[in-house]
Amino acid sequence: MSSSKEQPSEQPSLLPSLPDDIIIDILSRVRWCDYRTLSLVSKHFRSLIASHALYARRSFLGCTERRLYVALSNGVTTYHNPYILCLKANGGNHRLVLIPWPTNVPHVGSFANVGSKIYAFDTLNRYHHLPIPSVDCRFQTVHLVSCMNATMDVSVAGVIDGKIYVTGYTKTQWDTAAKMVMAVFDAETQIWETATETIIGRPYGCVVMAGKMYRRDARNSFVYDPKESKWETDKRLNMFKWEGGCVVDDVLYYYDIRGGKVLRAYDPRKSSWVVVKGLERLVAEGRFSESYYTGSCGGKLVLFFSKDRRIKGIRCAQISLERRHHGRSEIWGKIDWCDDVLFRSDDLFVTKTLDVIL
């Protein structure tokens, strides 16, 4: 009889030896937010999750998801730190999770996304001979696109039909000789179109509704029709100094912190402003907040607001919107959820949101 102890038999692998195409087909039906956990299973899983084949399969099956990327700043520096709005595991609260950002992509400036790609335009783009980086959020890879065809300090960027409209100063903005110009980048052909001058001053807001771009400067609101290549003033939109707004179903929404702290909506088809109803509890909860920002993701409105001065952090509410007609047009909001999404010792506020397809 052997004196050596009998060695326990090796446990069978919990992962079946399936062909890669079958594993990819299974993974493509899993929520994107679970991929980080699944990547810890093995090196092989990690390589499959980072493969182009997986996302091609997700697209073919219609399993793509929309995720809200959020840029935060502390007001002291101009740096934007990238976060993503995620649902905590096991049915927990929503959280803003800091994500890795490639070192060769600027943390300052303006951002715009087309599909799964985020384009980063440096605020100080005087060195216009440098290529523009784009981040593919599916793989966290960076691709450099052609240099901008105009020397400008970028202010804002908006997207219409796959084209990015970038507006900025030809010189420093405090220079009296500075002019505003607009350059257009076609994300499909990767080509910059001819830059043109604009009639607007420094833009404080930029949204796209029904194929037109709406912007405002310190005094006026403007609308740009790319089909006619023409800017016009919009007096009705100019009734309120909208800023930090978003668009859901071709309607502009912004939180009016000066005019009674209400969520206002502007419908360009009717040239009319209304106050969104049904949000009295949310308005009361945020009455001591000092900063607000609205974003849209998957047809829902997302409202970020700071907590009071004593309690640092950011709260967020997702709002479903409904049109009602009782003699006149009404828009009602329903709060789907409202959570503390970030706790920090310093003051942070939202500067940009991007609805990214993954």
DOVOLUM-32044 format. One record per residue: x, z, y of N, C-alpha, C in turn; residue in three letters. Coordinates in pm, whole numbers. Each point is the difference from the previous one (the first is absolute). Example, Ala and Ser with C-alpha at 12.3 -4.5 7.8 and 13.67 -1.06 7.14 Angstrom:
! DOVOLUM-32044
REC; 1319; 780; -569; -89; 0; 119; 90; 0; 120; ALA
REC; -35; -72; 105; 82; 6; 119; -77; 73; 109; SER
***
This chain:
! DOVOLUM-32044
REC; 85; 0; -119; -85; 0; 119; 88; 0; 123; MET
REC; -23; -88; 91; 83; -13; 119; -26; 117; 93; SER
REC; 111; 51; 58; -13; 111; 94; -36; -46; 140; SER
REC; 19; -127; 25; -32; -52; 134; -150; -5; 20; SER
REC; -37; 31; 121; -143; -2; 32; -50; -143; 8; LYS
REC; -120; -14; -47; -59; -133; 2; -31; -41; 144; GLU
REC; 49; -116; 39; -23; -49; 135; -143; -48; 18; GLN
REC; -64; 37; 111; -138; -46; 21; -3; -151; 15; PRO
REC; -101; -59; -57; -13; -145; 9; -27; -43; 143; SER
REC; 53; -113; 39; -17; -51; 137; -144; -39; 25; GLU
REC; -51; 45; 115; -138; -30; 35; -14; -150; 27; GLN
REC; -106; -59; -50; -19; -143; 26; -22; -26; 147; PRO
REC; 43; -113; 48; -17; -36; 141; -147; -10; 36; SER
REC; -31; 54; 117; -138; -8; 47; -32; -136; 59; LEU
REC; 105; -78; 25; -19; -131; 61; 9; -107; -109; LEU
REC; -103; -71; -24; 4; -104; -104; 93; -114; 42; PRO
REC; 56; -61; -97; 90; -113; 27; -82; -126; 19; SER
REC; -49; -12; 122; -84; -115; 33; 82; -104; 75; LEU
REC; -36; -125; -10; 66; -103; 81; -19; 27; 149; PRO
REC; 96; -45; 80; -5; 26; 144; -126; -56; 65; ASP
REC; -47; -116; -44; -117; -59; 65; -125; 85; -22; ASP
REC; -7; 69; -115; -115; 88; -25; 12; 127; 85; ILE
REC; 121; 55; 10; 20; 118; 84; -32; -31; 145; ILE
REC; 43; -116; 46; -29; -41; 138; -151; -14; 21; ILE
REC; -68; -55; -100; -146; -15; 11; -67; 136; 11; ASP
REC; 52; 100; -71; -56; 135; 7; 32; 64; 135; ILE
REC; 127; -10; 42; 41; 61; 126; -70; -61; 120; LEU
REC; -34; -126; -9; -65; -67; 113; -138; 57; 28; SER
REC; -58; 71; -94; -133; 60; 18; 7; 146; 43; ARG
REC; 123; 52; 13; 21; 138; 42; 8; 6; 152; VAL
REC; -45; 110; 59; 5; 15; 145; 145; -6; 48; ARG
REC; 19; -65; 114; 134; -15; 55; 63; 136; 31; TRP
REC; -80; 97; 42; 55; 130; 38; 57; 75; -120; CYS
REC; -34; -44; -123; 54; 65; -120; 130; -63; -48; ASP
REC; 43; -108; 65; 119; -70; -46; 127; 85; 13; TYR
REC; 6; 82; 104; 120; 82; 17; 18; 95; -119; ARG
REC; -110; 58; -47; 7; 89; -117; 35; -78; -126; THR
REC; -61; -117; -17; 27; -80; -119; 143; -50; -4; LEU
REC; 61; -18; 116; 138; -47; 2; 97; 102; -57; SER
REC; -45; 125; -13; 85; 105; -56; -1; 2; -153; LEU
REC; -88; -78; -60; -13; -1; -146; 129; -49; -65; VAL
REC; 52; -110; 50; 122; -56; -57; 56; -104; 96; SER
REC; 124; -39; -24; 61; -105; 83; -74; -132; -18; LYS
REC; -47; -22; -122; -72; -125; -27; -130; -6; 80; HIS
REC; -73; 110; 3; -123; 5; 80; 31; -20; 147; PHE
REC; 110; 62; 44; 36; -11; 141; 29; -144; 37; ARG
REC; 65; -74; -89; 30; -140; 29; -126; -86; -1; SER
REC; -96; 32; -89; -124; -77; -5; -85; 25; 125; LEU
REC; -2; 125; 47; -79; 33; 118; 57; -68; 124; ILE
REC; 131; -23; 0; 63; -66; 115; 6; -151; -16; ALA
REC; -63; -55; -102; 10; -143; -27; -106; -80; 76; SER
REC; 33; -123; 30; -95; -89; 65; -113; -38; -96; HIS
REC; 28; 2; -129; -102; -36; -98; -119; 96; 4; ALA
REC; 28; 129; 25; -107; 99; 4; -95; -29; 116; LEU
REC; 54; -28; 117; -85; -22; 116; -68; -137; -4; TYR
REC; 61; -93; -67; -67; -129; -21; -121; 20; -91; ALA
REC; 16; 84; -101; -112; 29; -90; -109; 77; 71; ARG
REC; 37; 97; 83; -99; 76; 78; -82; -94; 88; ARG
REC; 68; -94; 63; -69; -94; 87; -94; -89; -81; SER
REC; 46; -46; -117; -83; -87; -84; -125; 73; -49; PHE
REC; 13; 128; -32; -114; 79; -50; -87; 56; 112; LEU
REC; 43; -18; 124; -75; 55; 112; 12; 151; 9; GLY
REC; 114; 53; -45; 21; 146; 0; 85; 46; 118; CYS
REC; 14; -83; 100; 76; 41; 117; -73; 112; 75; THR
REC; 77; 83; 69; -55; 112; 76; 45; -9; 144; GLU
REC; -75; 62; 88; 38; 8; 140; 49; 142; 26; ARG
REC; 117; 11; 59; 59; 129; 33; 33; 5; 148; ARG
REC; -21; 117; 59; 23; 15; 143; 139; 56; 24; LEU
REC; 85; -83; 62; 131; 43; 44; -13; 54; 142; TYR
REC; 64; 112; 26; -17; 70; 127; 137; 30; 60; VAL
REC; 20; -39; 126; 124; 30; 72; -23; 122; 87; ALA
REC; 89; 99; -10; -10; 123; 78; 121; 14; 91; LEU
REC; -22; 60; 117; 107; 27; 94; -19; 141; 54; SER
REC; 109; 63; 44; -12; 135; 54; -4; 5; 152; ASN
REC; 2; -114; 65; -10; -4; 145; 132; 22; 72; GLY
REC; 99; 61; -67; 130; 23; 61; 88; -122; -17; VAL
REC; 3; -53; -122; 73; -123; -26; -100; -114; -17; THR
REC; 50; -121; 6; -87; -116; -19; -5; -43; -145; THR
REC; 61; 77; -90; 4; -37; -140; -136; 17; -65; TYR
REC; -35; -96; -85; -122; 6; -78; 37; 29; -146; HIS
REC; -57; 106; -55; 24; 33; -139; -116; -51; -84; ASN
REC; 26; -78; -107; -108; -61; -77; -56; 95; -107; PRO
REC; -132; 9; -4; -72; 78; -101; -105; -89; -65; TYR
REC; -53; 47; -111; -112; -67; -64; -106; 103; -31; ILE
REC; -126; -35; 21; -111; 92; -26; -33; -4; -148; LEU
REC; 18; 114; -68; -16; 6; -145; -97; 111; -39; CYS
REC; -60; -17; -116; -84; 102; -61; 86; 83; -92; LEU
REC; 0; 132; 23; 80; 89; -83; -51; 1; -143; LYS
REC; 91; 21; -94; -36; 0; -142; -102; 108; -31; ALA
REC; -73; -19; -108; -100; 96; -50; -112; 25; 100; ASN
REC; -37; -104; 72; -114; 11; 89; 24; 85; 123; GLY
REC; 126; 16; 40; 32; 82; 116; -31; -71; 131; GLY
REC; 45; 61; 109; -24; -56; 133; 87; -122; 24; ASN
REC; -40; -77; 100; 80; -114; 41; 123; 51; 76; HIS
REC; 108; -77; -9; 125; 39; 65; 69; -122; 58; ARG
REC; 72; 23; 110; 92; -99; 53; 135; 26; -65; LEU
REC; 49; -98; -75; 124; 15; -76; 107; -86; 63; VAL
REC; 112; 61; 36; 113; -74; 56; 57; -94; -106; LEU
REC; 21; -125; 39; 50; -99; -96; 139; -46; 42; ILE
REC; 80; -43; -95; 134; -50; 35; -11; -127; 81; PRO
REC; 81; -13; 102; 0; -116; 88; 138; -63; -3; TRP
REC; 8; -128; -27; 132; -64; -10; 84; 24; 125; PRO
REC; 127; 24; -18; 88; 36; 111; 19; -113; 100; THR
REC; -16; -124; -45; 21; -113; 91; -128; -46; 68; ASN
REC; -105; 83; -4; -125; -31; 70; -15; 98; 116; VAL
REC; -25; -48; 123; -8; 91; 115; -113; 100; -11; PRO
REC; 25; 120; 53; -100; 105; 6; -70; 2; 136; HIS
REC; 32; -93; 85; -62; -8; 131; -58; -139; 18; VAL
REC; -98; -11; 89; -57; -130; 27; -142; -14; -46; GLY
REC; -37; -124; -34; -136; -31; -39; -1; -53; -144; SER
REC; -109; 28; -70; -11; -41; -140; -130; -78; -20; PHE
REC; 6; -97; -89; -118; -78; -37; 12; -34; -147; ALA
REC; -114; -9; -67; 7; -32; -142; -87; -121; -33; ASN
REC; 49; -78; -94; -74; -112; -58; 3; 21; -151; VAL
REC; -115; 33; -59; -5; 29; -142; 76; 126; -34; GLY
REC; 102; -14; -86; 79; 115; -42; 130; 14; 79; SER
REC; 21; -84; 100; 125; 1; 75; -19; 57; 140; LYS
REC; 91; 87; 40; 3; 57; 134; 117; -62; 76; ILE
REC; -28; -56; 116; 103; -57; 86; 31; 98; 111; TYR
REC; 129; 26; 21; 44; 99; 98; 70; -69; 116; ALA
REC; -54; 18; 120; 55; -61; 120; 59; 111; 87; PHE
REC; 130; -4; 17; 70; 102; 75; -48; 0; 145; ASP
REC; -17; 120; 58; -43; 10; 140; 98; -72; 91; THR
REC; 129; 21; -22; 103; -64; 82; 52; -121; -75; LEU
REC; -66; -113; 20; 34; -121; -74; 79; -97; 88; ASN
REC; 82; 57; 90; 80; -88; 84; 98; -82; -84; ARG
REC; 41; 59; -114; 89; -72; -89; -84; -89; -92; TYR
REC; -61; -102; 62; -98; -80; -70; 63; -90; -107; HIS
REC; 134; -1; -6; 65; -81; -103; -5; 69; -136; HIS
REC; -45; 126; -4; -7; 73; -127; -131; -34; -72; LEU
REC; 5; -14; -133; -122; -31; -75; -96; 119; -2; PRO
REC; -128; -29; -26; -105; 101; -4; -20; 46; -144; ILE
REC; 7; 132; -26; -19; 47; -138; -148; 12; -37; PRO
REC; -31; -34; -125; -132; 25; -55; 16; 79; -128; SER
REC; -85; 102; -18; 6; 88; -115; -115; -33; -94; VAL
REC; 33; -34; -124; -103; -20; -102; -31; 138; -59; ASP
REC; -118; 55; 34; -34; 137; -37; -20; 18; -150; CYS
REC; -17; -107; -74; -15; 11; -145; 131; 40; -66; ARG
REC; 111; -51; 53; 130; 22; -65; 99; 73; 90; PHE
REC; -41; 32; 126; 90; 62; 98; 126; -84; 18; GLN
REC; -18; -130; 5; 111; -92; 24; -13; -60; 139; THR
REC; 114; -40; 56; 4; -54; 135; 42; -145; -3; VAL
REC; -74; -83; 72; 33; -141; 15; 14; -29; 148; HIS
REC; 105; -69; 39; 24; -32; 140; -56; -138; 31; LEU
REC; -87; -6; 101; -59; -127; 41; 75; -51; 122; VAL
REC; -33; -120; 42; 73; -66; 107; -9; 77; 131; SER
REC; 98; -21; 85; 9; 70; 127; -115; -40; 93; CYS
REC; -39; 94; 85; -104; -30; 98; 51; -103; 100; MET
REC; -90; -88; 45; 40; -108; 90; -15; 38; 147; ASN
REC; -3; 132; 30; -9; 45; 138; 71; 134; 11; ALA
REC; 65; 23; 114; 65; 127; 26; -102; 92; 67; THR
REC; -39; 107; -69; -102; 88; 56; 16; 141; -55; MET
REC; -54; 94; 76; -18; 136; -49; -142; 7; -54; ASP
REC; -12; 13; -132; -132; -9; -64; -89; 116; 39; VAL
REC; -126; -29; 30; -98; 103; 32; -99; 18; -114; SER
REC; -73; -107; -35; -100; 10; -105; -2; -129; -81; VAL
REC; -62; 8; -118; -14; -118; -85; -135; 6; -69; ALA
REC; -65; -116; -10; -127; -11; -69; 1; -118; -95; GLY
REC; -89; 0; -99; -1; -104; -103; -135; -72; -1; VAL
REC; 5; -133; 4; -120; -85; -12; 30; -110; -100; ILE
REC; -77; -5; -108; 14; -106; -100; 143; -19; -47; ASP
REC; 67; 110; -31; 135; -9; -53; 108; -27; 102; GLY
REC; -34; -5; 128; 98; -19; 105; 13; 129; 82; LYS
REC; 125; 38; 30; 27; 122; 76; 26; -37; 145; ILE
REC; -81; 56; 89; 12; -25; 144; 73; 120; 62; TYR
REC; 124; -24; 46; 86; 106; 52; 11; -15; 151; VAL
REC; -31; 107; 72; 4; -1; 145; 105; 98; 51; THR
REC; 76; -39; 103; 101; 89; 56; 53; -50; 132; GLY
REC; 90; 79; 59; 61; -32; 128; 122; -90; -21; TYR
REC; 16; -94; 93; 120; -84; -7; 121; 76; 49; THR
REC; -21; 103; 81; 107; 89; 45; -51; 142; -16; LYS
REC; 79; 96; 43; -44; 139; -9; -128; 17; 80; THR
REC; -90; 82; -51; -134; 8; 56; -4; 57; 141; GLN
REC; 103; 70; 43; -1; 53; 136; 58; -100; 101; TRP
REC; 44; -115; -47; 51; -105; 87; -117; -75; 61; ASP
REC; -3; -10; 133; -112; -67; 67; -7; -148; -34; THR
REC; 111; -57; -46; -1; -142; -36; -38; -22; -146; ALA
REC; -31; 107; -70; -32; -12; -142; -131; -76; -19; ALA
REC; -4; -84; -101; -121; -74; -34; -42; 34; -143; LYS
REC; -131; -8; -25; -51; 21; -134; -8; -134; -72; MET
REC; 54; -4; -121; -6; -122; -79; -58; 33; -138; VAL
REC; -48; -102; -69; -54; 17; -134; 63; -104; -92; MET
REC; 54; 50; -111; 56; -86; -103; -86; 12; -125; ALA
REC; -12; -109; -74; -88; -4; -118; 82; -33; -123; VAL
REC; -15; 85; -104; 72; -21; -124; -99; -29; -112; PHE
REC; 21; -113; -69; -85; -38; -112; 59; 62; -127; ASP
REC; -71; 98; -58; 53; 72; -115; 7; -87; -125; ALA
REC; -78; -106; -4; 2; -89; -117; 118; -96; 5; GLU
REC; 19; -65; 114; 110; -96; 13; 130; 67; 42; THR
REC; -8; 127; 45; 117; 74; 47; 65; -68; 121; GLN
REC; -84; -57; 87; 50; -72; 117; -59; 62; 127; ILE
REC; 86; 12; 103; -47; 45; 131; -51; -119; 79; TRP
REC; -115; 17; 61; -55; -104; 87; 46; 22; 143; GLU
REC; -30; -95; 86; 47; 5; 138; -52; 123; 72; THR
REC; 89; 70; 69; -38; 118; 77; -64; -43; 133; ALA
REC; -102; 74; 43; -71; -31; 124; -15; 126; 85; THR
REC; -18; -18; 130; -22; 113; 90; -145; 47; -10; GLU
REC; -22; 128; 29; -135; 56; -2; -34; 58; 137; THR
REC; -128; 29; 20; -46; 53; 128; -15; 151; -3; ILE
REC; 24; 62; -115; -21; 144; -10; 127; 75; 35; ILE
REC; -19; 125; 43; 114; 87; 25; 39; 71; -129; GLY
REC; 60; 116; 13; 42; 73; -119; -120; 35; -87; ARG
REC; -8; -48; -123; -118; 26; -83; -3; 145; -50; PRO
REC; -117; 63; 10; -20; 134; -50; -85; 0; -127; TYR
REC; -57; -112; -34; -82; -10; -119; -6; -143; -47; GLY
REC; -15; -19; -131; -8; -134; -56; -82; 5; -128; CYS
REC; -109; -76; -4; -82; -11; -120; -42; -145; -17; VAL
REC; -42; -34; -123; -47; -135; -30; -142; 7; -51; VAL
REC; -89; -77; 61; -141; -5; -41; -46; -144; -4; MET
REC; -60; -40; -111; -60; -133; -15; 95; -111; 43; ALA
REC; 127; 11; -41; 95; -106; 27; 52; -4; 142; GLY
REC; -27; 103; 78; 52; 7; 136; 75; 131; 19; LYS
REC; 96; -2; 92; 83; 117; 25; -42; 66; 130; MET
REC; -21; 132; -6; -42; 77; 116; 111; 97; 37; TYR
REC; 36; -2; 127; 106; 89; 48; -37; 55; 136; ARG
REC; 61; 112; 34; -21; 57; 132; 133; 47; 56; ARG
REC; 11; -9; 133; 115; 59; 67; -49; 121; 77; ASP
REC; 72; 43; 100; -37; 122; 72; -130; -15; 78; ALA
REC; -41; -125; 29; -118; -20; 85; -111; -79; -68; ARG
REC; 34; -101; -75; -102; -92; -49; 9; -23; -150; ASN
REC; -110; -55; -54; -5; -42; -140; -7; -152; -5; SER
REC; 67; -57; -101; 9; -145; -11; -33; -43; -142; PHE
REC; -42; -125; -13; -26; -57; -132; 73; -134; -8; VAL
REC; 63; -24; -116; 75; -123; -20; -61; -77; -116; TYR
REC; -32; -127; 27; -55; -89; -102; 111; -95; -44; ASP
REC; 52; 15; -123; 110; -86; -43; -38; -146; -13; PRO
REC; -128; -29; -21; -42; -139; -12; 11; -73; 133; LYS
REC; -21; 73; 109; 9; -60; 132; 129; 38; 71; GLU
REC; 78; 90; -61; 126; 48; 60; -24; 49; 143; SER
REC; -102; 83; 16; -39; 41; 134; -34; 149; 4; LYS
REC; 48; 67; 108; -34; 140; 26; -114; 7; 100; TRP
REC; -91; 95; -20; -108; 25; 95; -19; 151; 13; GLU
REC; -50; 43; 114; -32; 141; 17; -134; 30; -65; THR
REC; -17; 124; -44; -126; 44; -62; -47; 122; 78; ASP
REC; -89; -22; 96; -44; 108; 88; -80; 106; -75; LYS
REC; -80; -43; -96; -80; 97; -74; 87; 91; -85; ARG
REC; 99; -58; -65; 93; 80; -79; 80; 93; 90; LEU
REC; 18; -40; 124; 81; 76; 95; -71; 124; 53; ASN
REC; -122; 27; -44; -72; 118; 45; 71; 129; -40; MET
REC; 75; -4; -111; 70; 118; -48; 145; -35; -28; PHE
REC; 88; 95; 24; 143; -19; -23; 30; 29; -147; LYS
REC; -41; -89; -85; 17; 18; -144; 147; -10; -38; TRP
REC; 41; 91; -86; 137; 5; -48; 0; 70; -135; GLU
REC; 92; -40; -88; 2; 58; -134; -122; -38; -79; GLY
REC; -50; -123; 23; -123; -44; -66; 27; -78; -127; GLY
REC; -107; -25; -74; 8; -79; -123; -125; -87; -10; CYS
REC; -2; -90; -97; -112; -92; -18; -53; 13; -143; VAL
REC; -132; 16; -11; -69; -1; -129; -116; -98; 13; VAL
REC; -2; -102; -85; -105; -102; 3; -17; -61; 139; ASP
REC; 112; -35; 61; 3; -67; 130; -65; 83; 111; ASP
REC; 7; 130; -9; -44; 92; 105; 116; 93; 33; VAL
REC; 28; 16; 129; 108; 87; 46; -48; 144; 7; LEU
REC; 80; 91; -54; -29; 143; 8; 120; 72; 61; TYR
REC; -28; 95; 88; 107; 85; 50; -58; 135; 39; TYR
REC; 82; 104; -8; -45; 134; 32; 29; 26; 147; TYR
REC; -106; 22; 77; 12; 20; 144; 27; 147; 29; ASP
REC; 127; 32; 20; 38; 139; 22; -32; 45; 142; ILE
REC; -17; -98; 91; -27; 33; 140; -149; 7; 31; ARG
REC; -78; -81; -70; -142; -9; 33; -90; 77; -94; GLY
REC; 26; 128; -18; -89; 83; -80; 39; 13; -145; GLY
REC; 117; -56; -37; 47; 4; -140; -107; -52; -95; LYS
REC; -21; -130; 8; -96; -68; -88; 68; -123; -58; VAL
REC; -51; -46; -112; 47; -124; -60; -83; -114; 55; LEU
REC; 64; -89; 73; -71; -113; 61; 23; -127; -82; ARG
REC; -96; -90; 8; 9; -127; -72; -37; -114; 94; ALA
REC; 76; -110; -10; -26; -118; 83; -20; -120; -91; TYR
REC; -116; -64; 13; -32; -119; -77; 18; -122; 90; ASP
REC; 102; -85; -26; 24; -114; 88; -111; -105; -5; PRO
REC; -75; -5; -109; -107; -98; -10; -113; 33; 96; ARG
REC; -20; 129; 26; -106; 42; 91; 55; 50; 133; LYS
REC; 132; 5; 11; 65; 52; 121; -59; 135; 40; SER
REC; -8; 90; -97; -65; 129; 26; 80; 114; -59; SER
REC; -2; 113; 72; 60; 125; -45; -109; 94; -49; TRP
REC; 26; 72; -108; -90; 105; -47; 85; 118; -46; VAL
REC; -62; 116; -5; 64; 120; -55; -43; 13; -145; VAL
REC; 95; 17; -90; -32; 16; -142; -67; 134; -22; VAL
REC; -115; -1; -65; -78; 121; -21; 31; 63; -136; LYS
REC; -41; 125; -14; 14; 70; -127; 132; 72; -20; GLY
REC; 84; 5; 103; 132; 60; -14; 15; 127; 84; LEU
REC; -111; 66; 29; 3; 117; 87; 88; 110; -57; GLU
REC; -7; 22; -131; 80; 107; -61; 149; -30; 11; ARG
REC; 37; -127; -21; 140; -38; 10; 50; 12; 143; LEU
REC; -82; -39; 96; 38; 11; 141; 21; 146; 38; VAL
REC; -88; 89; -48; 14; 142; 30; 126; 57; -62; ALA
REC; 35; -48; -120; 119; 51; -68; 127; -40; 73; GLU
REC; 1; -117; 61; 120; -47; 67; 0; 19; 150; GLY
REC; -81; 91; 49; -12; 15; 146; 128; 51; 66; ARG
REC; 88; 68; -77; 124; 51; 58; 119; -91; -30; PHE
REC; -24; -112; -63; 108; -92; -31; 48; -72; 125; SER
REC; 128; -37; -1; 59; -66; 116; 32; -147; -24; GLU
REC; -4; -45; -124; 28; -140; -28; -92; -50; -110; SER
REC; -42; -126; 15; -88; -65; -97; 50; -141; -26; TYR
REC; -27; -51; -120; 33; -138; -31; -92; -46; -112; TYR
REC; -50; -122; 13; -88; -55; -102; 71; -110; -77; THR
REC; -32; -9; -128; 52; -107; -84; -111; -48; -91; GLY
REC; 20; -115; -62; -99; -53; -94; 68; -35; -130; SER
REC; -70; 27; -109; 56; -29; -132; -115; -29; -96; CYS
REC; -4; -123; -52; -102; -35; -97; -142; 12; 51; GLY
REC; -23; -32; 127; -135; 6; 56; -45; 137; 44; GLY
REC; 89; 98; -3; -30; 136; 45; 81; 30; 125; LYS
REC; -53; 89; 83; 73; 45; 118; 69; 131; -33; LEU
REC; 126; 13; 40; 77; 122; -23; 41; 56; 135; VAL
REC; -40; 124; 27; 29; 64; 128; 103; 110; -21; LEU
REC; 112; -10; 72; 103; 104; -2; -10; 79; 130; PHE
REC; 12; 131; -10; 4; 82; 121; 89; 121; -24; PHE
REC; 66; 43; 107; 91; 112; -11; -78; 130; -8; SER
REC; 64; 100; -62; -59; 133; 1; 33; 65; 133; LYS
REC; -47; 122; 24; 24; 60; 132; 147; 40; 15; ASP
REC; 36; 50; 119; 140; 27; 30; 59; 109; -88; ARG
REC; -81; 95; -41; 50; 111; -80; 29; -44; -144; ARG
REC; -80; -91; -53; 14; -43; -139; 45; -146; 0; ILE
REC; 126; -21; -31; 54; -135; 0; -52; -79; -121; LYS
REC; -15; -129; 18; -40; -83; -112; -100; -106; 41; GLY
REC; -43; -80; -97; -92; -111; 25; -116; 8; -99; ILE
REC; -119; -17; 51; -120; -11; -84; -44; -146; -2; ARG
REC; -72; -37; -104; -43; -137; -15; -139; -2; -62; CYS
REC; -82; -90; 48; -135; -17; -54; -24; -147; -30; ALA
REC; -59; -27; -115; -42; -136; -33; -149; -11; 26; GLN
REC; -40; -106; 71; -138; -14; 47; -58; -133; -48; ILE
REC; -114; 7; -65; -76; -121; -34; -93; -32; 115; SER
REC; -15; -128; 31; -78; -43; 116; -122; -79; -44; LEU
REC; -109; 21; 72; -126; -66; -34; -70; -43; 128; GLU
REC; -49; -122; 1; -78; -50; 113; -148; 33; -20; ARG
REC; -63; 46; 106; -143; 27; -3; -64; -62; 123; ARG
REC; -122; -48; -17; -70; -66; 111; -135; 67; 19; HIS
REC; -11; 73; 109; -127; 63; 38; -31; -42; 144; HIS
REC; -35; -124; 17; -25; -50; 134; 128; -43; 69; GLY
REC; 113; 57; -40; 130; -38; 54; 105; 25; -108; ARG
REC; 114; -59; 17; 106; 12; -101; 57; 141; 1; SER
REC; 16; 56; -119; 61; 131; -16; 103; -7; -112; GLU
REC; 105; 79; 14; 100; 14; -104; 11; 147; -34; ILE
REC; -12; 30; -129; 7; 138; -47; 123; 15; -89; TRP
REC; 61; 117; 8; 115; 30; -82; -28; 113; -98; GLY
REC; 53; -14; -119; -13; 103; -103; 140; 41; -45; LYS
REC; 28; 130; 3; 132; 51; -36; 12; 4; -152; ILE
REC; 89; -83; -54; 24; 1; -144; 84; 120; -41; ASP
REC; 102; 29; 77; 83; 119; -22; 77; 31; 127; TRP
REC; 46; 124; 13; 81; 43; 114; 99; 105; -51; CYS
REC; 130; -30; 10; 103; 87; -56; 113; 22; 100; ASP
REC; 74; 109; -21; 130; 17; 64; 99; -85; -79; ASP
REC; 52; -104; 63; 84; -95; -74; 149; 21; 23; VAL
REC; 34; 83; 99; 142; 24; 26; 18; 134; 69; LEU
REC; 95; 80; -49; 37; 126; 62; 145; -11; 43; PHE
REC; 27; 20; 129; 136; -8; 51; 19; 105; 108; ARG
REC; 125; 41; 19; 30; 99; 103; 11; -65; 138; SER
REC; 19; -131; 5; 10; -69; 128; -122; -88; 21; ASP
REC; -18; -43; 123; -114; -84; 35; 24; -143; -43; ASP
REC; -91; -53; -79; 5; -139; -41; -135; -64; 30; LEU
REC; 2; -126; 38; -125; -71; 25; 12; -142; -53; PHE
REC; -115; -60; -29; -4; -133; -59; 20; -105; 110; VAL
REC; 86; -97; -27; 24; -107; 96; -44; -137; -51; THR
REC; -18; -13; -133; -38; -129; -55; -51; 19; -143; LYS
REC; -103; -76; -37; -46; -3; -138; -5; -146; -47; THR
REC; 29; -21; -128; 1; -134; -59; -74; 2; -131; LEU
REC; -97; -89; -15; -78; -13; -123; 72; -99; -90; ASP
REC; 73; 52; -100; 89; -81; -82; -61; -22; -139; VAL
REC; 12; -122; -50; -50; -35; -133; 112; 17; -102; ILE
REC; -27; 77; -105; 100; 25; -105; -53; -40; -136; LEU
***
